[in-house]
Amino acid sequence: MTVSGLRSLGLAVAAAAALSGCATSGNPRDPLEGFNRAMFKFNDTVDQAALKPAATVYKSVLPSFVQTGVGNFFGNLADVWSAANNLMQGKGEAGMSDFTRVMLNSSFGILGLLDIASEAGLPKHSEDFGQTLGYWGVKSGPYLMLPLLGPSTLRDTAGLPLDIMADPWRYKEPNYLRNIGIATRVVDKRAYLLDASNLMEEAALDRYEFVRDSFLQLRESKVFDGEGNPRTRKNAKQAAVEAPEPIADAAAPLSSEALPEELTTDTPAEHNAGL
């Protein structure tokens, strides 16, 4: 997608959001639910008409090792930007690990077709600029369903142009090879999600809510590496430290010794009857 295309997409999103601004939601993280549901329906229509059938053919025709190679190749390109984002977040070890992954897979892995870095114990991190913004305290903002691009948030949408500009495949020449690669990557990702999407369609009563809630939960987990928001944890810990000590019950015995057996076995009524 070109910069002018992104600008047009942003204007379209802003206009649609303005027109649907009165459509509120009971979920405070989804105040534009009316607009988002419309975009979800649009995306689902495109997916059912074109993307899902193409992904089904892709998965059924191409051998699994070819599909794995395609995923590895584009995943290796994504590791370049992932490494940069890890370094921007101050995670030097993870950043150097990602750079090492790129070097190993690009050389010994035949331009990334083989993921030998994972077999060597170097995990994949998958970081983007939206996660970097979140790591440094930028709030996610409202949930936003982007046309064709899928679920996002206001923060992640703001970081999206930089993510696109940092994609090495964007600069591939000639143009027809770049476009073929973009289409192949999209279909490959959709083929990877075929089983999960089929299960969701069968199980979810409201697919929109299922996608939204799952995305927001997964996104927060990725931003904070599965450890939860450190600011929230810090505030909770501070509140626990500052909480006053509980006042002892005045009716409780002052001694830690057990009460006499006759005072613990009789009910008050039985005890009074014996007086």
VMD Tcl script that draws the C-alpha trace (Angstrom):
set ca {
  {0.00 0.00 0.00}
  {1.34 3.41 -0.97}
  {1.53 6.48 1.25}
  {-1.27 8.11 -0.77}
  {-3.31 4.95 -0.32}
  {-2.78 5.10 3.44}
  {-3.81 8.75 3.47}
  {-7.01 7.92 1.59}
  {-7.70 5.01 3.94}
  {-7.18 7.24 6.95}
  {-9.54 9.88 5.58}
  {-12.17 7.25 4.83}
  {-11.88 5.83 8.35}
  {-12.08 9.30 9.91}
  {-15.14 10.23 7.82}
  {-16.94 6.99 8.58}
  {-16.11 7.31 12.27}
  {-17.47 10.85 12.31}
  {-20.70 9.76 10.62}
  {-21.14 6.90 13.08}
  {-20.00 8.81 16.15}
  {-23.46 8.62 17.69}
  {-23.39 4.82 17.60}
  {-22.08 4.02 21.04}
  {-21.39 0.72 22.71}
  {-21.78 -0.66 26.20}
  {-18.11 -1.60 26.03}
  {-15.97 1.44 26.99}
  {-13.16 0.20 24.75}
  {-15.46 0.08 21.71}
  {-17.28 3.45 21.52}
  {-17.49 3.21 17.71}
  {-19.22 -0.14 17.62}
  {-21.65 0.94 14.90}
  {-18.84 1.84 12.51}
  {-16.74 -1.16 13.55}
  {-19.57 -3.61 12.96}
  {-20.14 -2.15 9.50}
  {-16.43 -2.55 8.68}
  {-16.46 -6.06 10.11}
  {-19.37 -6.99 7.84}
  {-17.58 -5.44 4.86}
  {-14.35 -7.31 5.60}
  {-16.23 -10.55 6.16}
  {-17.98 -10.16 2.80}
  {-14.65 -9.65 1.02}
  {-13.15 -12.58 2.90}
  {-15.99 -14.98 2.08}
  {-16.10 -13.91 -1.56}
  {-12.39 -13.84 -2.39}
  {-9.83 -14.35 0.33}
  {-11.11 -17.49 2.02}
  {-11.66 -19.38 -1.28}
  {-8.17 -18.41 -2.45}
  {-6.67 -19.54 0.86}
  {-8.58 -22.83 0.68}
  {-7.19 -23.58 -2.78}
  {-3.72 -22.48 -1.70}
  {-3.77 -24.83 1.29}
  {-5.16 -27.79 -0.63}
  {-2.93 -27.49 -3.71}
  {0.50 -26.46 -2.42}
  {2.56 -29.02 -0.46}
  {2.92 -28.20 3.24}
  {6.68 -27.66 2.94}
  {6.08 -24.97 0.30}
  {3.58 -23.21 2.56}
  {6.04 -23.42 5.44}
  {8.77 -21.95 3.25}
  {6.56 -19.02 2.21}
  {5.67 -18.29 5.82}
  {9.31 -18.54 6.90}
  {10.49 -16.22 4.12}
  {8.14 -13.37 4.99}
  {8.56 -14.05 8.69}
  {12.30 -13.57 8.27}
  {11.71 -10.16 6.67}
  {9.40 -9.23 9.56}
  {12.15 -10.08 12.06}
  {14.14 -7.04 10.87}
  {11.50 -4.59 12.10}
  {10.80 -6.75 15.13}
  {14.44 -6.44 16.15}
  {14.34 -2.66 15.74}
  {11.21 -2.40 17.91}
  {12.73 -4.55 20.61}
  {15.72 -2.21 20.73}
  {13.42 0.83 20.83}
  {11.75 -0.75 23.85}
  {15.10 -1.16 25.57}
  {15.04 -4.95 25.21}
  {18.59 -5.36 23.98}
  {18.80 -9.11 24.39}
  {15.59 -9.74 22.43}
  {16.63 -7.23 19.76}
  {20.03 -8.85 19.21}
  {18.34 -12.25 19.19}
  {16.06 -11.11 16.36}
  {18.97 -9.67 14.38}
  {20.82 -12.97 14.83}
  {17.73 -14.79 13.59}
  {17.75 -12.70 10.42}
  {21.44 -13.36 9.77}
  {21.18 -17.11 10.36}
  {17.98 -17.62 8.40}
  {19.05 -15.35 5.53}
  {22.34 -17.20 5.07}
  {22.15 -20.80 6.26}
  {18.35 -20.82 5.97}
  {18.41 -20.07 2.22}
  {17.05 -16.49 2.29}
  {14.74 -17.36 5.16}
  {12.97 -20.32 3.58}
  {14.23 -22.46 6.47}
  {13.79 -21.30 10.07}
  {16.97 -22.76 11.51}
  {17.18 -19.97 14.10}
  {14.19 -21.36 16.01}
  {15.77 -24.81 15.99}
  {18.95 -23.19 17.37}
  {16.98 -21.83 20.34}
  {16.37 -18.26 19.14}
  {12.63 -17.56 19.64}
  {10.57 -15.32 17.37}
  {9.22 -12.15 19.03}
  {6.99 -10.40 16.42}
  {7.12 -6.79 17.63}
  {5.70 -3.76 15.82}
  {5.59 -0.02 16.42}
  {2.14 -0.14 18.04}
  {3.60 -2.44 20.68}
  {6.52 -0.07 21.14}
  {4.15 2.84 21.72}
  {2.20 0.74 24.21}
  {5.37 -0.30 26.01}
  {6.24 3.36 26.63}
  {2.84 4.15 28.07}
  {0.73 5.23 25.09}
  {-2.80 4.00 25.77}
  {-4.44 1.80 23.18}
  {-7.44 4.08 22.71}
  {-10.71 2.87 21.19}
  {-10.99 -0.40 19.31}
  {-11.04 0.18 15.56}
  {-11.92 -2.19 12.73}
  {-10.03 -1.08 9.64}
  {-11.37 -1.80 6.14}
  {-9.47 -4.77 4.64}
  {-6.74 -4.54 7.32}
  {-8.86 -5.94 10.14}
  {-8.94 -5.31 13.91}
  {-6.78 -2.60 15.42}
  {-6.80 0.20 17.98}
  {-6.34 3.94 17.61}
  {-2.74 3.64 18.86}
  {-1.88 0.75 16.55}
  {-3.47 2.53 13.59}
  {-1.27 5.56 14.28}
  {1.79 3.29 14.17}
  {0.66 1.41 11.07}
  {2.22 3.76 8.44}
  {5.65 3.31 10.03}
  {5.17 -0.48 10.12}
  {4.38 -0.42 6.40}
  {7.31 1.86 5.56}
  {9.67 -0.45 7.49}
  {8.64 -3.58 5.58}
  {11.67 -4.60 3.45}
  {9.42 -6.18 0.81}
  {7.87 -2.78 0.14}
  {11.04 -1.80 -1.72}
  {11.24 -4.92 -3.87}
  {11.71 -4.25 -7.59}
  {10.20 -4.72 -10.14}
  {6.68 -3.79 -9.06}
  {4.99 -6.92 -10.38}
  {7.17 -9.13 -8.17}
  {6.38 -6.93 -5.18}
  {2.65 -7.19 -5.85}
  {2.83 -10.96 -6.31}
  {4.68 -11.23 -3.01}
  {2.13 -9.07 -1.18}
  {-0.77 -11.15 -2.51}
  {1.03 -14.41 -1.66}
  {1.75 -13.25 1.87}
  {-1.89 -12.27 2.47}
  {-3.21 -15.59 1.13}
  {-0.61 -17.53 3.12}
  {-1.63 -15.82 6.35}
  {-5.30 -16.47 5.63}
  {-4.57 -20.14 4.89}
  {-2.76 -20.41 8.21}
  {-5.90 -19.17 9.99}
  {-8.40 -21.32 8.09}
  {-8.96 -23.92 10.79}
  {-9.22 -21.31 13.55}
  {-11.70 -19.19 11.58}
  {-13.85 -22.22 10.76}
  {-13.98 -23.14 14.43}
  {-14.88 -19.56 15.36}
  {-17.70 -19.46 12.82}
  {-19.16 -22.64 14.32}
  {-18.72 -21.72 17.99}
  {-19.13 -17.96 18.38}
  {-22.63 -16.59 18.90}
  {-21.48 -13.06 18.07}
  {-18.38 -13.28 15.89}
  {-17.80 -9.54 16.06}
  {-17.58 -9.56 19.87}
  {-15.47 -12.71 19.81}
  {-12.94 -11.14 17.41}
  {-12.90 -7.84 19.30}
  {-12.43 -9.28 22.78}
  {-9.87 -11.84 21.65}
  {-7.87 -9.21 19.77}
  {-7.80 -6.72 22.64}
  {-6.76 -9.38 25.15}
  {-4.06 -10.79 22.87}
  {-2.81 -7.33 21.97}
  {-2.34 -6.29 25.59}
  {-0.56 -9.56 26.27}
  {1.84 -8.90 23.39}
  {2.55 -5.32 24.45}
  {3.58 -6.44 27.92}
  {5.08 -9.80 26.93}
  {2.35 -11.78 28.68}
  {3.08 -10.24 32.09}
  {0.21 -7.76 32.26}
  {0.44 -3.98 32.40}
  {3.35 -3.18 34.76}
  {1.73 0.12 35.73}
  {-1.45 -1.67 36.77}
  {0.54 -4.22 38.74}
  {2.57 -1.46 40.39}
  {-0.56 0.46 41.43}
  {-2.15 -2.69 42.82}
  {0.99 -3.51 44.78}
  {1.19 0.03 46.15}
  {-2.47 -0.05 47.16}
  {-1.88 -3.32 49.01}
  {1.10 -1.85 50.87}
  {-0.79 1.31 51.83}
  {-3.94 -0.54 52.96}
  {-4.54 -0.24 56.74}
  {-4.03 -3.25 58.95}
  {-7.34 -5.01 59.78}
  {-8.69 -4.17 63.25}
  {-8.92 -7.21 65.46}
  {-12.44 -8.31 66.38}
  {-13.16 -7.16 69.93}
  {-15.07 -10.37 70.58}
  {-12.16 -12.56 69.55}
  {-10.17 -14.27 72.33}
  {-6.92 -12.49 73.16}
  {-5.12 -15.74 73.87}
  {-4.03 -18.15 71.17}
  {-4.89 -21.08 73.39}
  {-7.86 -23.22 72.46}
  {-11.14 -22.53 74.26}
  {-12.27 -25.07 76.87}
  {-13.99 -28.02 75.26}
  {-17.32 -27.42 77.04}
  {-17.54 -23.90 75.54}
  {-16.98 -25.15 72.03}
  {-19.16 -28.25 71.96}
  {-22.45 -26.90 73.41}
  {-24.71 -24.54 71.58}
  {-25.81 -21.45 73.57}
  {-29.30 -22.97 74.03}
  {-27.94 -26.27 75.34}
  {-25.54 -24.50 77.70}
  {-28.27 -22.28 79.17}
  {-30.56 -25.28 79.67}
  {-28.05 -26.89 81.95}
  {-27.85 -23.89 84.31}
}
mol new
graphics top color blue
foreach p $ca { graphics top sphere $p radius 0.5 }
foreach p [lrange $ca 0 end-1] q [lrange $ca 1 end] { graphics top cylinder $p $q radius 0.2 }
display resetview
